[in-house]
Amino acid sequence: MTVRGIIWSVLLAVSAVISAGVSLYGVWSAMSIDLRQDTALSVVYCAMPILCLPVLLILRPLSRSTFVLSLMALTFVGAYSVLNWRTCSELGYCESVIATVMQTINADATLAYFAVVILNLVALLVDDKVGVWGYKS
């Protein structure tokens, strides 16, 4: 195994561990969220993290799973931001939409989700089987 292969394996292993944490967060959220209000957004908010690990492990090739995970992370941020906005507007402490989105992006679950995507992107770059442009050089 080459050094690039070892780095690739370590990146994917770390990504899988973080992805498992994101999925556990999704399961915890699904068990504790009130689905009576904004049901569709709440389901998206819970489903995107739950699907993080299965998508990472099942979807192949790695470039496809990375693309799907990035779309899922953006969808998660959107749903999470809308739910945060709804909560802070009901309680009267909202500053602005962009401030709410930035608070959402700085949440641990969101940062972990994006860490999975970034680790997969870096793993794609160091993959010794596939070059940077999708074919072996």
PyMOL commands that set and color helices and strands:
alter all, ss='L'
color gray80, all
select helices_A, chain A and resi 3-32+39-50+52-58+62-91+97-105+108-126
alter helices_A, ss='H'
color red, helices_A
deselect
rebuild
show_as cartoon
